[in-house]
Amino acid sequence: MRSTVLKNRTTIAGLAALLGAVVLAAGCREPVGPSPEHQGPGLPRFAVAASGGIALDQQNGKLGETTTIWQGFHPTNPHLGDAVVVTFYWVGSTNIIARVYDHLGDGTPVGNTYTLVEYVTGGGVSMATYVATNVQGFPEGTDPNGNTTLVVHADLAAPIQDGGISLSSFTGVSSVTAQALGPHQSASGSGSSYPTIADPGALAVEAGALTYGVTMSDGQGVDRPAGFTTIGVLTDPTLWVETDYAVQTSAGSVDPRWTWYFNAPHTWLASALVLHPAATQLAFTVQPSTTMPFLTIQPPVKVTALDALGNPAVSFNGQVTIAIANNGGLLLPGKLSGTKTVTAVNGVATFSDLSIDQVGNGYTLQGAAAGLSGAVSAPFNIGLW
C-alpha cells in the first residue's frame, strides 16, 4: 500500500508540473534556504482567492536543521496583514525552542510576535506550532537576491539530531491573535500497520474559519484528512511531515484524521488549530421597528460583524456605534437617545435602550466600527403608523 501511495504522489506532482504549478525542486537555490540535500519534496504554491474570506497565500519548508531552525518565504513574501502559521519539528522529547522571531534575509529584525499554540511529543520526536497575526514590517513581493525575504527563526536551547520547519501564511484571518485563535489540540500515538489513524480530536468551527492540521512521524506514507487540502510534504531519512488546511463553509465540527501507512512500529504526532476570519463589514441583524416617541425600540436593535463571505465573525469584540442616518422627523429633527456605543459579544452588538423623541417617517440608523464597512438599517417610523 505504501508504494502505491508514493506512486500516486509522484503522479500528482507530475500533473502539477504539466499544469505549470510552482514547485520547490529538491535542487533549488535560495539565499535563505537550506543546502540542497536537506530540502524536502516539492511544495505546491497557491494563489490568493479573489472571492474573499480566508485563503492560503504563501508557504515553504525544509528539514535537516541541527543547531537552529529557520526558513524564509522564498521567492515571494506573504501579504502584509496575513496570519503566519509555523510548525517546527525535531528529534527529541523536550521542547528546546528558546525563542521564535522573524527577520529579513539580510538579518534586519522585523519584530512580529509568534505565539506558541501547541507542543506535542512522543516516541522521541517533537513538534510545536506557533501563530503570528497581522504580520508587518517587510516588503511584499519577490526579491531575487533574498535580502528582503521574510525569515522565521527558532533558536534552540540545545543542538538536535534532525529538525525542520513548515511555514504558511493566510489572508483573511482576524488581525488580533486573541480574537483570531480558536480551539486547538494535539495528540500522539503509535502503530505498526496500515491503517494507523492519527487524530488530534474534533474541533468546533464557525462558517468561514480555517482549520490548520499537521502530522509528523518517524515512519513514512500518509493520506490527508477528508475535506482538507495539502499545503506541503517534507521528508528525510528520519522524519515525514504533512501540513493541510480546510476553510469551513458552515458552522459545525471538524475532526482531521490522517491515515499512516506503517509496516513496522512507528510513532505519530498530530496537531490542529482553528483561526477565525477577519470581520470586514457590519449588518443589521435585528432591524429597528416602529414605536412611539420616547419609548424604547423593541426588540433591541442588533448589529453583527460579518467576514468577507458574509458569515458572522464571532471573534469580533470591538466597539460598535449607532446613530441616525436619515432623520425622518416631521416637525423637528429626531434625537436618538440611549447607549449608542456598545462592545460586541461574539460579533454581535446589542442596543437595548434606544429611543427617538420626534414623530416621523422613514428614519434609518447607521452602524459603524473601526476598520469595518458600516451598515444602514431598513426604514422605520416613530409614531402610531
C-alpha positions, -999 to +999 in steps of 0.1 A: +000+000+000+028+024+008+044+021-026+010+028-042+007+060-021+041+072-031+035+064-067+002+083-066+020+113-050+046+112-078+018+111-104+001+141-088+033+160-087+039+153-124+005+166-133+011+197-113+043+203-132+025+199-165-001+225-154+027+250-146+025+247-108+053+264-090+072+236-072+102+239-049+126+214-065+150+195-044+179+211-061+167+248-059+189+275-045+177+302-023+197+327-002+178+320+030+171+283+024+189+250+032+216+232+013+201+210-015+205+178+003+183+190+032+154+202+011+121+183+013+100+173-017+083+199-038+056+220-021+027+234-041+020+272-042-014+286-040-029+319-053-049+342-030-086+336-036-103+366-053-137+359-036-125+370-002-125+350+031-095+331+044-072+318+017-037+302+016-012+328+005+024+316+006+043+286+021+077+270+023+096+244+044+126+223+049+142+195+071+178+189+080+185+215+107+206+207+137+216+239+157+188+264+147+156+260+127+148+288+102+133+293+067+122+322+045+091+328+024+112+325-008+107+336-035+076+356-026+068+372+008+033+370+023+009+399+021+010+425+049-017+416+074-015+379+068-015+353+096+016+331+096+014+296+110+048+279+116+054+244+128+088+232+140+099+196+141+128+179+157+141+146+170+139+148+208+114+145+237+116+180+252+107+215+240+141+230+233+128+261+214+143+291+232+126+318+211+108+323+178+113+356+159+115+369+124+139+390+103+147+398+067+171+378+046+199+403+053+194+400+091+173+431+096+149+424+126+112+425+117+095+421+151+063+402+147+051+382+177+049+344+174+026+327+200+030+290+209-003+273+203+005+236+205+035+214+215+034+177+214+059+149+218+060+111+217+084+083+207+114+106+207+101+132+183+085+166+189+067+194+171+055+229+181+031+252+162+032+290+165+009+317+151+015+353+143-013+375+131-014+408+111+023+404+102+040+436+093+075+451+088+086+436+054+081+444+017+055+424-002+066+407-034+096+389-046+133+397-040+156+376-063+185+383-040+167+373-008+177+404+011+141+413+020+128+378+023+107+373+055+125+346+076+110+329+106+137+316+130+138+294+161+168+295+184+173+261+202+185+256+237+205+226+226+216+210+193+194+184+177+200+154+155+175+165+129+147+191+126+128+213+103+100+238+097+068+244+078+057+279+070+023+290+057+006+323+055-031+330+052-051+361+041-084+370+057-076+359+093-086+382+122-058+406+130-057+402+168-042+369+179-065+366+209-095+370+186-081+350+157-072+319+177-100+293+182-099+258+196-067+238+192-054+204+205-028+178+199-023+140+203+003+113+198+002+076+193+018+046+176+011+019+152+028-008+131+005-014+102-019+001+077-042+019+085-028+037+116-051+067+123-036+099+136-063+121+152-058+151+174-095+153+181-126+172+169-127+210+169-157+233+169-156+258+140-178+286+126-185+292+090-156+307+072-130+296+098-097+280+089-086+246+103-049+240+101-036+205+107-002+189+108+010+154+113+045+140+118+061+106+122+093+087+121+075+064+096+066+071+060+035+075+039+003+093+049-031+103+034-045+137+043-078+141+062-110+141+041-120+176+030-086+190+036-061+205+010-024+197+014-001+227+020+032+207+019+050+175+025+086+172+038+106+140+041+141+129+050+155+096+063+143+104+099+110+124+096+079+126+075+057+157+078+025+168+062+006+201+067-030+205+055-059+230+058-096+235+053-119+265+052-153+257+065-184+266+046-207+261+076-205+260+113-200+226+130-172+203+140-140+193+122-121+162+130-088+159+110-078+123+108-047+112+089-041+077+077-005+065+081+010+036+060+031+019+086+047-015+081+067-015+114+063+001+148+063+039+145+051+070+164+028+097+151+021+132+163-008+154+152-020+189+159-049+210+147-060+246+153-088+269+142-082+305+131-112+328+129-119+350+098-114+388+100-145+409+104-149+432+073-184+447+075-214+453+096-251+443+091-283+449+110-295+415+121-324+429+142-339+459+125-353+489+143-391+488+145-419+514+146-425+527+181-439+557+199-417+588+206-395+585+237-403+547+241-376+521+238-373+505+204-383+468+208-369+443+202-334+456+208-316+466+176-287+443+168-257+449+146-235+420+136-199+419+123-195+397+092-165+383+074-158+389+037-181+360+028-210+373+048-206+348+077-209+361+113-174+370+126-178+356+161-143+366+171-150+403+168-154+420+201-148+456+191-170+486+198-199+494+175-215+529+174-251+536+162-265+569+150-294+583+130-287+581+092-319+595+077-337+618+100-375+614+093-387+639+119-419+656+106-419+688+128-384+687+143-354+665+137-355+635+159-329+629+186-315+594+193-312+586+230-298+555+248-265+537+248-251+544+214-217+527+217-215+491+229-190+463+228-198+434+205-201+399+221-194+370+198-196+395+169-230+409+179-236+444+193-270+447+210-286+482+216-312+476+242-323+511+252-326+532+221-354+557+216-362+587+193-381+617+206-398+630+174-427+616+153-416+609+118-415+585+088-385+568+071-360+570+099-329+549+094-300+541+117-263+535+108-238+513+125-201+520+125-170+502+138-133+510+133-119+492+103-152+478+091-176+488+064-207+504+080-243+494+076-276+513+073-309+499+087-342+494+069-366+524+072-389+526+102-413+551+117-418+569+150-455+573+158-487+553+155-482+543+118 
